[in-house]
Structures are given as structure tokens and as C-alpha cells.
Amino acid sequence: MSNTGAVRRKQKLDSKITEQKVLQDEMKSIRKGARVYRQQQNSNILFLSTVDREMAQSKSKDHGGVWWKEYKEIEKQSGDDQVGQVGGR
């Protein structure tokens, strides 16, 4: 991967990790059993759900862990010593 491509990918991963972290923090602040809407992937259709169900699904997918591993791998390849600045990990 070129240096420019690695920088772009790293920025995208940074954005995704931060977005997921904010979403999880917001969902934790909602009372248990509260109703929320979930957007169907790749469409504008919304489904009624609960916070508990969405948190369980979010944890089972754990995209953040995958993204974080990829981010650290890019750090190793680029020799950048700024690991730890993204997503508060």
C-alpha cells in the first residue's frame, strides 16, 4: 500500500473507530429497555428495536476491534509511533 493510500485508510479507520465509540457511549446513556430505531443497511427503512438488543448486536459484530487491529497494522508498516491517539485505546 502506498504511503498516501495508507494515510487515507488510516484516516478512514480513525473516523470509523471514533464513530463506533461515540455510538456505543450514547446507547449506554439511554435507559435500559428504551425503544430505538435501527436503520436497515443500505436503505432508508427504519425498524423499531430496543437498546438492549442493539447493544448485544453491536458487541457481537465488534467492527471496532477489527478496525483497530488494521489501524495498528498500518502503524507498524508506516513506522509511525502515534498509536494510542485514535479512539482512546
ChimeraX attribute file (.defattr): number of C-alpha atoms within 10 A of each C-alpha:
attribute: neighborCount
match mode: 1-to-1
recipient: residues
	/A:1	10
	/A:2	8
	/A:3	11
	/A:4	9
	/A:5	10
	/A:6	16
	/A:7	15
	/A:8	12
	/A:9	16
	/A:10	21
	/A:11	14
	/A:12	14
	/A:13	21
	/A:14	18
	/A:15	14
	/A:16	17
	/A:17	23
	/A:18	15
	/A:19	14
	/A:20	16
	/A:21	15
	/A:22	13
	/A:23	13
	/A:24	14
	/A:25	11
	/A:26	10
	/A:27	17
	/A:28	13
	/A:29	9
	/A:30	13
	/A:31	10
	/A:32	11
	/A:33	11
	/A:34	11
	/A:35	15
	/A:36	17
	/A:37	13
	/A:38	14
	/A:39	12
	/A:40	10
	/A:41	8
	/A:42	6
	/A:43	7
	/A:44	7
	/A:45	10
	/A:46	12
	/A:47	10
	/A:48	9
	/A:49	14
	/A:50	15
	/A:51	20
	/A:52	18
	/A:53	12
	/A:54	17
	/A:55	14
	/A:56	10
	/A:57	11
	/A:58	15
	/A:59	12
	/A:60	9
	/A:61	10
	/A:62	11
	/A:63	14
	/A:64	20
	/A:65	12
	/A:66	12
	/A:67	17
	/A:68	19
	/A:69	13
	/A:70	15
	/A:71	21
	/A:72	16
	/A:73	13
	/A:74	19
	/A:75	17
	/A:76	12
	/A:77	11
	/A:78	14
	/A:79	9
	/A:80	10
	/A:81	9
	/A:82	9
	/A:83	13
	/A:84	9
	/A:85	9
	/A:86	16
	/A:87	17
	/A:88	9
	/A:89	8
